Amino acid sequence: MEWSKLGLFVGGVLFGTAGIKILSSKDAKKAYTHCAAAVLRAKDTVVDQATVLQENCTDIYEEAKQINEERAAKEQETEIN
């Protein structure tokens, strides 16, 4: 029983050490850099789309206000006549 636990521990240490070496290799760093660049590009795209959406919402709001003002003016004309 003790040997199996010791074997699992040693195997875990070896696996962890190999994993750290793989994750800190030059190829892995290059992959991390490419992933980070892709995330930054995606962020820029999302920010651009959010800006367009915000501008469209502002336009819609302003047009809706104008429609309501015109409607209120017509109602006032109707009440006066």
Buried (B, 14 or more C-beta within 10 A) or exposed (E): EEEEEEEEEEEEEEEEEEEEEEEEEEEEEEEEEEEEEEEEEEEEEEEEEEEEEEEEEEEEEEEEEEEEEEEEEEEEEEEEE
